[in-house]
Amino acid sequence: MPLARIRFGRARKRNLDEAEDAVYGYLYTLRHNGQVQEFFLSSTGGRFQACAEVLRHDSLERRYSPSSIAEELKRLVTVFGRRPEVSLLDAAPAKRTFDWRRARSLYLYPYTFDRRSPVYTPELEEPVPLYLLPLKPEERRMIISWSELYRAHDQIWLDSGPLEIGAWRELADPRSKLAKNGRKICARIEKATGKPIEALFG
């Protein structure tokens, strides 16, 4: 997975709390849109930068950003006096990507140890970035929240602690709240994309 460096610069008024809030607001908006996965923020001498996992080399292009990103960018400019600078740390050439619109169908499954998009195509065992799907920002955020909850249950089950049985029921029982919400997400994705989608859980 490519790694991107996002440089924000030095906060204008040296208000580090305000600067940190603005940076986190921007990063979490990208995260909720599926444009970045895990990220790590650091600051030295009032200068902020982040390293973030991205699904593709073009994940942070402005054309994929929701309107809420414009608000966060405006806030960053107020605090730092400029827009963030983005550079890729991955020297590998960009891979040729499969256009999800050519897929016959999709499937939804959040792999426990993979924080990427939980939407896949049978033609290619690679996740489809959520920002490419014609979904509303709140729908993307809902999918990410649900997949994180699913992975949390799966992790509890794998750790074999005292909550193992309850976690397994949520994962395996098609009548569980987790499974029902997953099928609702499938219905939304199918309506938005026009592609049949299968839920590989519950």
Secondary structure as GFF3:
##gff-version 3
##sequence-region A 1 202
A	DSSP	beta_strand	3	10	.	.	.	ID=ss1
A	DSSP	alpha_helix	16	32	.	.	.	ID=ss2
A	DSSP	beta_strand	39	44	.	.	.	ID=ss3
A	DSSP	beta_strand	47	53	.	.	.	ID=ss4
A	DSSP	three_ten_helix	62	64	.	.	.	ID=ss5
A	DSSP	alpha_helix	67	80	.	.	.	ID=ss6
A	DSSP	beta_strand	85	88	.	.	.	ID=ss7
A	DSSP	three_ten_helix	100	102	.	.	.	ID=ss8
A	DSSP	beta_strand	106	108	.	.	.	ID=ss9
A	DSSP	beta_strand	119	121	.	.	.	ID=ss10
A	DSSP	beta_strand	124	127	.	.	.	ID=ss11
A	DSSP	three_ten_helix	130	132	.	.	.	ID=ss12
A	DSSP	alpha_helix	137	159	.	.	.	ID=ss13
A	DSSP	alpha_helix	164	172	.	.	.	ID=ss14
A	DSSP	alpha_helix	177	193	.	.	.	ID=ss15
A	DSSP	beta_strand	197	199	.	.	.	ID=ss16
###
